[in-house]
Amino acid sequence: MAIWSNHQVPCPGMKRACKAGCTVGPQLSLFSQSGFWGELGKNWLFASSFQALSVMGQTCQHGRNAHESVQERESDGSFRSRKTAKFPECLAAEFALHIRPLLAGAQLEHTLATASALVPVKALDVGPWVIHDGVQDARKDFFSCLGVATDANTWEVREHQPLHLHALEALACFCGDPDVSLCKSLLQGIPTGYNNDIPVSNCFWPNQKENLEDVSLSIHMQNWRSASVDPSVTQALLQEEIDQGFCFKFDGDIEAAKAKWPGALAIGKLSVVRAPNRSERLVLDNSVCGTNASCSVPEVQHMPSVRDVMHCFPLRGTRSRQAAISLDVKSAHKRCVVKESEQGLLGFAFADSLYFYRVAPFGAVFAQHWFWGYL
């Protein structure tokens, strides 16, 4: 008996998939031991979008206890389940018979390299897509289920910042989050602390040891040697930053920049970080120009370490298995757009042109505070 999961949705690739004998969603087919392995109580569940395999599906007609259990041991003490470590020959033969049309005219033996080369490269705008699970409907009903009134712009995303900040703010308000300034700051553009205007979160300890150095902002038109030794690499890395909207080329010279950001202009130095087996990375030195020393962060964050996890394990009152997950957000600090009036603190020069970051660059003293701790 075949178990079907025909979760089909309209998409540009539907007609092509149907012509190939495939469906958009997977089909689950149950194979019993009665047709392929008579002595043991064993079933297999195959998932495939190839319809021809569904004819192999069947259930056992001999009754629940008619076959030997694979959970028992043999008389010599060995586990009976070891006999099921491979597919029965008759099952493999019938499987090969049904998938033969997929291999017609193709090379049957492949190396890992030749097999990988057979995987087609599909354009981003060509369906079917992996995700078609009703996310839009879930967003529509999410806050209504919580009894929270929201505006029409709840799920809007502001330019250069791929976060649903209005939805996050509504959820934080519903949960009673004591940090009432985070989402507003992200929507308006985060302050760098140059004007002592980073709001407290009410979640972290006050930074009582902070003592800003008396360092003036400065302008550096030459970068570090690592960024100058191979200008083509630096140019390529810079273009990636521009293409992703992280920074922009300033239309003007130093005097025009001074006029746009009076008293708050700093031009740092670029460097290219090179490490074995890792891609080059463009880094802006915000310390050499005085930006980091001039920005005040009002709180100190203490994140849990591996030692903290060890001290609290095992959890009291339970013997259940514990699990943990670690997430890493790519270019996380660059997901926070800086207030436009303070973007002049994040400048650098390259190839006789000026550039400025519109997001929190790696190495800025306030970048870690906003995303990794705050958000």
Secondary structure, 3 states (H helix, E strand, C coil): CEECCCCCCCCCCHHHHHHCCEEEEEEEEEEEHHHHCCCECCEEEEEEEEHHHHHHCCCCCCCCCCCECCCCECCCCCEHHHHHCCCCHHHHHHHHHHHHHHHCCCCCCCCHHHHHHCCCCCCCCCCCCCCCCCHHHHHHHHHHHHCCCCCCCCCCCCCCCCCCHHHHHHHHHHHCCCCCCHHHHHHHCECCCCCCCCCCCCCCEECCCCCCCCCCCCECCCCCHHHHCCHHHHHHHHHHHHHCCCEEECCCCHHHHHHHCCCCCCEEEEEEECCCCCCCEEEEECCCCCHHHHCCCCEECCCCCHHHHHHCCCCCCCCCCCCCCCCCCCCHHHHCEECHHHHHHHEEEECCEEEEECECCCCCCCHHHHHHHHC
